[in-house]
Amino acid sequence: MKGHVTLDGKPVTNARLEFSPSEGRPSVGTTNAEGVYELQFSLEKAGAMVGPHKVKITTERATTGGEGGEPLVPGSKELLPSAYNSNSQLTAEVTPGENIIDFSLQSQPD
């Protein structure tokens, strides 16, 4: 289960995707420099549950680390409109077999 995420036609780098079924465990993935993601259901299993999913895409990360003298890992701000994350209306239908689901996002969603 993979796909491509763009914003205004340009790849979205380091975005976290979460596919959440109505029942069961969500799957997550992170985009690479080309905006390509691959979902993981668990550490051992790639993909997502078959069926409809609510999808959230975010670039925001919390600052982590700093305990016991470890260096802080800086966070990042949200670069995508809330229509794609905190107020997401995005959905996707996962079918049996290979799935490629692309998201062409806009800075000014309708």
trRosetta pair geometry for C-beta under 8 A, 3 or more apart (Angstrom, degrees):
i j d omega theta_ij theta_ji phi_ij phi_ji
1 19 7.9 -69 147 9 145 161
1 27 7.1 41 80 130 147 159
1 38 7.0 121 83 -160 58 60
1 39 4.4 -27 93 40 114 116
1 46 6.8 -179 29 151 83 88
1 47 4.4 109 -3 -130 114 57
1 48 5.0 -58 51 6 178 94
1 94 6.6 -11 -117 -132 135 116
1 98 7.9 -175 -75 -157 46 45
1 99 4.7 8 -118 62 78 107
1 101 7.3 -2 -170 13 86 106
2 29 7.6 177 -116 -155 66 166
2 36 6.6 17 176 -179 114 91
2 37 6.2 -177 -150 92 71 53
2 38 4.3 -25 -96 -100 105 71
2 39 7.0 -156 -80 4 50 74
2 99 7.7 148 28 90 45 68
2 100 6.1 -16 78 -114 71 70
2 101 8.0 171 101 34 25 67
3 36 7.4 -173 101 -145 29 61
3 37 6.1 -8 60 55 70 90
3 99 7.9 -39 -52 129 103 81
3 100 5.4 133 -91 -173 75 59
3 101 4.3 -68 -66 74 148 51
3 102 4.7 -163 -171 -76 106 45
3 103 6.7 82 130 -6 133 78
4 11 7.4 -76 -171 -116 94 88
4 34 7.5 -59 -130 131 101 89
4 35 5.3 59 -167 112 76 101
4 36 5.4 -31 -99 -95 73 65
4 37 7.7 169 -92 15 24 75
4 102 4.6 -5 54 -122 84 98
4 103 7.5 -159 93 35 50 60
5 11 7.2 82 83 -156 64 60
5 12 4.5 -57 116 44 106 115
5 15 5.6 -91 97 59 156 143
5 17 7.1 -168 -57 -64 141 122
5 31 5.2 -91 40 -82 120 143
5 35 4.8 -138 64 -175 64 97
5 37 6.4 38 -11 -12 111 116
5 57 6.2 166 -136 -146 144 145
5 102 7.4 -176 -74 -161 39 61
5 103 4.8 2 -115 62 76 104
5 105 6.8 16 -171 -4 85 114
6 9 5.6 -5 162 -146 133 12
6 10 5.9 144 -159 65 89 25
6 11 5.8 -53 -103 -89 75 35
6 12 6.3 175 -120 -15 19 87
6 35 5.7 46 -74 179 62 165
6 102 7.8 9 6 -180 96 103
6 103 7.3 -179 31 95 59 61
6 104 5.3 -4 61 -123 105 62
6 105 6.5 -175 91 32 50 75
7 10 6.0 -34 66 63 70 82
7 12 5.0 83 -14 -71 104 106
7 79 7.6 -115 -24 127 175 105
7 80 6.6 -131 -97 -105 135 89
7 105 4.7 -27 -102 81 68 106
7 106 7.3 149 -157 -101 62 12
7 107 6.5 80 174 -61 100 74
8 105 7.7 -43 -22 97 52 69
8 106 6.2 85 -73 -133 68 53
8 107 5.4 2 -50 -19 120 101
9 104 7.6 22 -80 -153 48 100
10 35 7.8 162 139 -55 48 141
11 31 7.2 179 177 167 93 132
11 33 7.1 61 117 147 145 42
11 34 5.3 -119 -123 178 159 32
11 35 2.9 -141 -151 -27 88 116
11 36 7.9 -33 -141 -22 122 61
12 15 4.5 18 132 -22 116 135
12 31 5.6 78 94 66 78 167
12 35 5.1 83 38 -121 55 101
12 57 7.5 62 106 166 158 127
12 59 7.1 -118 -179 -72 109 117
12 79 7.6 173 -144 90 103 123
12 80 7.2 26 -137 -72 144 117
12 105 7.1 25 -41 37 140 130
13 31 6.0 -142 -135 107 26 109
13 32 7.2 -36 -134 137 76 26
13 33 5.4 10 -116 -121 116 42
13 35 6.6 -76 -66 -73 51 63
14 30 6.4 -7 -145 -179 44 107
14 31 6.3 -74 -14 70 13 84
14 59 6.5 75 100 -140 85 87
14 76 7.3 68 122 29 132 171
15 30 6.9 168 79 -152 38 60
15 31 4.6 28 42 14 85 121
15 35 7.8 23 21 -137 117 70
15 37 7.5 -74 78 -66 90 128
15 57 5.4 18 164 -177 127 94
15 58 6.6 157 -161 78 80 27
15 59 5.1 -53 -103 -79 75 77
15 80 7.1 62 -124 -32 125 137
16 28 6.5 -11 -173 -167 93 107
16 29 7.6 161 -154 85 52 38
16 30 5.4 -25 -98 -98 63 81
16 57 7.3 165 81 -151 46 47
16 58 5.4 -20 58 64 94 83
16 59 7.5 158 12 -93 76 28
16 61 7.7 117 -19 -78 129 91
17 28 6.5 159 84 -153 59 54
17 29 5.0 -7 55 60 106 85
17 30 7.4 -172 15 -81 77 30
17 31 7.4 86 -21 -39 105 87
17 37 5.4 72 12 169 133 170
17 39 7.0 -80 93 -89 117 91
17 55 6.6 -19 -165 -164 96 98
17 56 7.2 157 -153 83 47 52
17 57 5.2 -12 -100 -102 75 79
18 26 5.3 13 -175 167 93 138
18 27 7.5 160 -153 81 49 43
18 28 5.2 -15 -100 -100 70 85
18 55 7.1 157 80 -152 53 49
18 56 4.7 -2 53 54 102 97
18 57 8.0 -167 21 -73 67 39
19 26 6.0 162 81 -162 49 81
19 27 4.7 -6 55 57 106 92
19 28 7.6 -164 21 -75 71 37
19 39 6.1 -14 13 -122 128 146
19 48 4.8 -19 91 -126 144 148
19 53 4.2 5 -173 171 89 154
19 54 7.8 151 -157 73 45 40
19 55 5.6 -14 -102 -101 66 81
19 92 6.3 -61 -125 56 113 126
19 94 7.1 79 171 -46 147 130
20 26 4.3 -31 -96 -99 70 112
20 53 5.9 133 60 -162 36 86
20 54 4.9 -24 64 59 99 90
20 55 7.6 -180 20 -80 75 32
20 56 7.5 29 -5 1 113 100
21 24 4.8 7 68 57 130 105
21 25 7.8 33 31 60 109 34
21 26 7.1 -172 12 -93 68 56
21 48 7.6 155 -45 171 105 99
21 49 4.7 -40 -39 70 150 131
21 51 5.5 65 -134 81 116 117
21 52 7.1 115 -135 83 71 52
21 53 5.3 -54 -78 -97 56 79
22 51 7.4 -87 18 135 94 132
22 52 6.8 35 -23 80 104 97
24 49 5.0 73 106 -54 151 165
25 41 6.7 89 101 -172 119 81
25 42 7.5 22 130 -65 155 92
25 49 7.1 132 60 -34 70 122
26 53 8.0 111 -131 -149 78 114
27 39 4.2 50 144 177 124 119
27 40 6.2 175 -162 79 87 34
27 41 4.8 -43 -101 -91 105 57
27 47 6.7 -92 -121 117 155 36
27 48 3.8 -114 11 -98 150 87
27 49 7.3 -175 -27 0 113 71
28 39 6.7 145 76 -144 14 76
28 40 6.2 -25 66 55 67 86
29 37 4.0 110 125 175 125 107
29 38 5.4 -175 -136 77 134 32
29 39 4.3 -90 -37 -88 122 47
29 40 6.3 136 -81 3 76 74
30 37 6.3 180 84 -123 15 98
31 34 7.9 -132 178 75 93 50
31 35 5.0 -16 -169 -148 132 37
31 36 6.3 129 -147 58 75 26
31 37 4.7 -59 -81 -62 63 93
32 35 7.3 -61 64 7 59 15
32 36 5.3 -14 36 57 102 83
32 37 7.6 173 -5 -79 72 47
38 46 6.5 -29 159 -152 106 120
39 46 6.7 115 90 -174 61 71
39 47 6.0 44 90 -151 105 11
39 48 5.1 -10 124 -45 154 100
40 43 7.3 35 172 -94 129 23
40 45 7.2 122 -167 89 68 51
40 46 5.6 -58 -108 -115 58 56
40 47 7.8 33 -128 25 23 36
41 45 4.5 -39 63 103 111 103
41 46 6.6 86 7 154 87 10
41 47 5.3 -13 -29 74 116 68
41 48 6.0 172 -81 -94 95 34
41 49 7.2 116 -123 -41 122 67
42 45 4.7 42 44 38 93 95
47 94 7.9 118 179 -167 87 136
47 99 7.8 102 -140 30 88 111
48 53 6.6 -23 163 -64 142 153
48 94 4.9 -126 90 -103 112 163
48 99 7.7 -61 42 52 106 146
49 53 7.7 137 65 -76 88 110
49 94 6.6 115 90 75 44 144
50 94 5.4 -135 -124 106 38 95
50 95 6.4 41 -141 -144 96 20
50 96 5.6 -2 -103 -64 137 67
51 93 7.4 -80 163 -149 24 66
51 94 6.2 -1 43 56 37 91
52 91 6.3 -11 -168 -174 96 114
52 92 7.6 154 -153 83 52 40
52 93 5.6 -29 -96 -102 64 71
52 94 7.9 -177 -81 19 14 74
53 91 6.5 154 81 -159 52 64
53 92 5.0 -17 60 62 104 85
53 93 7.6 177 17 -87 79 24
53 94 6.1 47 -14 -13 121 108
54 88 6.6 118 172 104 95 118
54 90 7.2 102 -172 83 56 66
54 91 6.0 -42 -106 -102 46 74
55 88 6.4 -132 89 169 54 140
55 90 4.0 -70 70 114 101 112
55 91 6.2 168 6 -105 95 17
55 92 5.2 62 -45 -6 131 107
55 103 7.5 -157 133 -84 148 138
56 84 7.2 113 -155 149 50 57
56 85 5.0 73 -168 -134 94 54
56 86 7.9 73 -141 -53 120 26
56 88 4.7 -139 -99 -21 71 158
56 90 7.2 160 -78 53 31 118
57 80 6.1 -55 106 113 95 176
57 84 4.7 -43 56 161 98 110
57 85 6.1 -100 70 -73 45 83
57 88 7.5 127 17 -107 67 130
57 90 6.9 28 -4 25 101 165
57 103 6.4 -175 -48 108 156 165
57 105 7.2 -128 79 -63 148 145
58 78 6.3 -55 -157 -118 87 96
58 80 6.6 -136 -120 44 39 124
58 84 7.6 168 -71 113 55 91
58 85 4.2 85 -79 -118 94 136
59 76 5.9 -81 148 119 84 123
59 77 7.4 16 103 96 102 44
59 78 5.8 129 60 -136 84 42
59 79 4.4 -8 52 25 152 97
59 80 5.8 130 -1 -7 103 98
60 75 7.3 10 -176 171 65 107
60 76 6.3 -157 -133 91 32 74
60 77 6.3 -24 -106 -175 81 24
60 78 4.1 -22 -54 -67 109 80
60 85 7.5 108 15 177 113 167
61 64 7.9 -64 159 -13 100 104
61 75 4.7 -164 97 -151 73 71
61 76 4.7 47 31 29 98 88
62 75 5.0 -62 179 -104 15 128
63 66 7.7 35 143 -18 103 130
63 72 5.8 -1 179 -177 108 113
63 73 6.7 167 -161 82 56 59
63 74 5.9 -33 -114 -144 92 35
63 75 4.0 -81 -53 -25 63 101
64 72 7.3 149 81 -160 35 64
64 73 4.7 -8 64 54 86 110
64 75 7.5 110 -12 -72 69 83
65 70 4.7 -114 -169 115 98 113
65 71 6.1 5 140 94 145 44
65 72 4.9 170 80 -123 106 35
65 73 4.7 106 -2 -1 126 84
66 70 6.1 -78 -39 77 10 82
66 71 7.3 -22 -80 159 56 18
66 72 4.5 21 -63 -82 102 84
67 70 5.9 9 58 29 54 111
76 79 7.9 -35 152 -24 108 102
78 82 7.9 41 151 -78 150 67
78 85 6.8 -125 -141 41 127 158
80 84 4.7 -68 152 65 127 133
80 85 6.1 112 88 -20 116 115
80 105 6.5 -25 -140 160 112 158
81 84 5.8 93 72 6 73 98
81 105 7.7 -176 31 179 99 115
81 106 8.0 -8 10 90 136 60
81 107 6.8 129 -36 -165 113 37
81 108 7.6 124 -61 -101 149 22
81 109 5.4 -154 81 -2 154 112
82 85 6.0 -84 -142 58 46 83
82 86 4.7 -43 -152 54 97 99
82 87 4.5 51 140 21 100 105
82 88 8.0 -118 159 -52 55 56
83 87 5.7 -37 -95 89 39 99
83 88 6.7 89 161 -109 37 41
83 89 6.3 -33 -169 16 83 98
83 109 4.3 -108 67 53 159 159
84 88 5.6 23 -177 -106 20 91
84 90 6.1 42 -134 -26 63 130
84 103 7.9 108 -139 169 121 138
84 105 5.8 8 -84 -126 148 133
84 109 7.4 172 -40 -55 90 145
85 88 5.7 50 -74 -53 4 105
90 103 6.9 9 -142 -125 139 127
92 101 5.0 48 -146 -163 133 158
94 99 5.6 -65 -140 -62 71 170
94 101 7.8 -71 -89 -34 71 141
95 99 6.1 143 45 -86 74 110
105 109 7.4 -47 -164 -78 77 103
106 109 5.3 140 70 -83 98 54
106 110 7.7 58 59 -23 143 70
